[in-house]
Amino acid sequence: MSDPNDSGYAQEPYDIEKMPPGIPFIIGNEAAERFSFYGMKAILVVFMTKYLHDSSGNLDVMSPEDSKSWMHLFVASAYFFPLIGALVSDWLFGKYKTILGLSIVYCAGHAALAIWETRQGLILGLTLIAIGAGGIKPCVSAHVGDQFGARNKHLLSKVFSWFYFSINLGAFVSTLLTPILLDRFGPGVAFGVPGLLMLIATIVFWMGRHRFVHIPPGGAQFVKESMSREGWTAIARLLPLFLFVAMFWCLFDQTASAWVLQAERMDRQWLGFEWLSSQIQAVNPIMILILIPVFTFGIYPLINAYYPLTPLRKVGIGFFITVLSFSISAIIEEKIAGGDVLSVSSTFDPERTGGSKLIDGAENGSGWMSKFLPGSEEGAPAFPQTLVLQTRERRAYPLESIEFNPYTTREMTVFKVDPKHPVSSDFESNWARKIKVYAGAARDPKDSSWALVGEIELEQTLGFQRLDLENVASEYLKIEIHSNYGGNHVSLGEIRINAAGEMPADSHSTAAAVWPNVAAAGFKPTIAWQIFAYVILTAAEVMVSITCLEFAYTQSPSKMKSIVMSFFLLSVTIGNLYTVAVNLIIANPDGTSKLAGASYYWFFSGAMLITALLYLLYARTYRGREYMPGVETTSEGPAI
């Protein structure tokens, strides 16, 4: 150990073979910091869309589209400040002072969110947290490495394993716990608890100050060495890679925004529990801990036996896996909406929206008959014919009425016929006549809980005919057609389900276009599908994020490694800014979206696919140079 400097701190690693004494303080601080960050991030979209107030104390929530933009602007900021933190640390103050000072800023951000549930408090809190969390990020891992010398460097990989484990353990616990705090105790407690934990961690970190190795800042010499031609040449080679990786982060970070909003409209009963929408993000850190050894000891050796895996090949495979994960989320959205949220006219077209998912009574399972209704081949249709409708967002709205239009010139009928076998010229005889309406809590038409809420006999006239409902609040309506006007088919055109009262503040963004009609076609898929998408996306993260960190480190000169790591983190900023830009472009003046429903997810899947294909061209032409301790140059050559 060297002599301490004037402040009493060691400037060089301890000459020991065992674990450096400052490591527990660093790892404890990092676990608490990640708990704070991921816990706050997990509930942010839910807070903005359900809990935000104005200065007078009135509810002033954001639309889902606005909340996504705010979320991604925050993440972009949090991953921009690592560049500033690395410069300030290595140039001016050193790692310890930078971490300690920014931890206090971090705590102040949590306090702002906990105390002020307004947009002003949100702006202040997120700004302070972005500065604190972002500035700390590049310093902590480097501070760990500074603690090791020649005699105990063999323990470094073990410590980084514990370091990474602490990050994901903190993220996992906080993502499960913080949504519960928000749901049961409100934003003050939900933001306050992570902030209090961060304050305790800051105090613990300060208590370890005399056990740390404090590498002094480089000052002017740092600037001189960092501005070398060789260093900036290495950055120039890596910048295209970072831009490609930005698209990965564009999709990945939407697990905290779009995927949370999607989970709100899914059946979250899983493993015997009703999960909160923001808790599903906990799948990512726990799967990271599982998949890292699975890939390291299983998948990578298996692939290597047939196809040598370079770092850039791993990244490329990860990009295509990312496409798969977002495609799953697009399919989930199609299931939720039944293919499409009904348009302003609310015409129900089973061919377009998948009527087989909503209509019961067809023996062949197609859901709508291609020629005749069951039993109608030799006479009248078999009655009753049943159609189950769900309300928009699967919400038990107070329902005022239901309207039927027996026939429309748009030829959108519930029970259609095969175009090759047209109905008789006397089409009016096929119109639906007597209809009974039931309300229930399940979409199964055979469920015993259905309650009759009204019936109507339709006239053979064009236009909507109204059935008023009294004291009905239901998520599902069962429509039973009991007779027609004598033809061998039965048809029913448009259906409207009208809700009473005002549109809920957190209603779906497209609901405003059709309110008070809340008719919707679709399912409430199990959350297990989104969990499956998380598993796929986490596998992509292992191949993309972890590999890029290692690759960027080896491809940067020793004096430039912190700066290069900061540039890599800027790829997260760029990806999130891209998400913000897309959401601003697709936003309509009335609050709706040009990419509503599944089209939003398919757009990003397509963007990722194009990125992956372009990346293959880059990877095949990449020429790099490896920099490792004691070896400053290696032969150059293609990395894929």
Sequence and secondary structure as in RCSB ss.txt:
>XXXX:A:sequence
MSDPNDSGYAQEPYDIEKMPPGIPFIIGNEAAERFSFYGMKAILVVFMTKYLHDSSGNLDVMSPEDSKSWMHLFV
ASAYFFPLIGALVSDWLFGKYKTILGLSIVYCAGHAALAIWETRQGLILGLTLIAIGAGGIKPCVSAHVGDQFGA
RNKHLLSKVFSWFYFSINLGAFVSTLLTPILLDRFGPGVAFGVPGLLMLIATIVFWMGRHRFVHIPPGGAQFVKE
SMSREGWTAIARLLPLFLFVAMFWCLFDQTASAWVLQAERMDRQWLGFEWLSSQIQAVNPIMILILIPVFTFGIY
PLINAYYPLTPLRKVGIGFFITVLSFSISAIIEEKIAGGDVLSVSSTFDPERTGGSKLIDGAENGSGWMSKFLPG
SEEGAPAFPQTLVLQTRERRAYPLESIEFNPYTTREMTVFKVDPKHPVSSDFESNWARKIKVYAGAARDPKDSSW
ALVGEIELEQTLGFQRLDLENVASEYLKIEIHSNYGGNHVSLGEIRINAAGEMPADSHSTAAAVWPNVAAAGFKP
TIAWQIFAYVILTAAEVMVSITCLEFAYTQSPSKMKSIVMSFFLLSVTIGNLYTVAVNLIIANPDGTSKLAGASY
YWFFSGAMLITALLYLLYARTYRGREYMPGVETTSEGPAI
>XXXX:A:secstr
     TTS B S  S SS  TTHHHHHHHHHHHHHHHHHHHHHHHHHHHHT B TTS B    HHHHHHHHHHHH
HHHTTHHHHHHHHIIIII HHHHHHHHHHHHHHHHHHHHH  SHHHHHHHHHHHHHHHHHHHHHHHHHHHHT  T
TTGGGHHHHHHHHHHHHHHHHHHHHHHHHHHHHHH HHHHHHHHHHHHHHHHHHHHHTTTTSB     HHHHHHH
HT HHHHHHHHHHHHHHHHHHHHHHHHGGGGTHHHHHHTTSB EETTEE  GGGGGGHHHHHHHHHHHHIIIIIH
HHHHTTS   HHHHHHHHHHHHHHHHHHHHHHHHHHHTTS   TT    HHHHTGGGTEE  TTSSSS SS  TT
 TTSS  S EEEEEEEGGG  EEEEEEEEES  TT   SS   TTS   S GGGGBB EEEEEEESSS TT TT 
EEEEEEE  SSSS EEEEEEEEEESEEEEEE  BSS SS B  EEEEEE S   TT  TTGGGTTTB EE     
BTHHHHHHHHHHHHHHIIIIIHHHHHHHHTS GGGHHHHHHHHHHHHHHHHHHHHHHHHHSB TTS BTT THHH
HHHHHHHHHHHHHHHHHHHHH B    BTTB      B  
